[in-house]
Amino acid sequence: MSFRNYKYSVDKDPYEWCLRQSKRLKAIDPQMNIQMRNHKLLKQMPGELEHAIKCRGNQNCTLEDITNSLQDMRKRKNIAKCSPYRSSGFREKKPFRVEFKNKPRERVAAVD
């Protein structure tokens, strides 16, 4: 697979993806500086994820910083999947019902 075709998704392991893509970039251009390599790696991610990682680090961040940020984002994504709350922030309420174990007997009117 080439560098351009292998985009990042949250389902992939961040460490393996970053390392593999970094090695591909080094093979393409061994003289490439860290800033350019990080920029190309970030362009392979979805827009929101790219923006979140850019906001976390500086331009001279290492591959380790990007990997740690991706792992943190991945953990947050998995927590969101397990949450009982909807995306709007409220929990769906079930209707309130009381059930008695021993139901009371029905009263019958006395006949004279």
ABEGO torsion letter per residue (X at the ends): XBAAABBBBAABBAAAAAAAAAAAAAAABAABBAAAAAAAAAAABBAAAAAAAAAABBAABBAAAAAAAAAAAAAAAAAAAABABBAAGBBBBBBBBBBBABBBBBBBBBBX
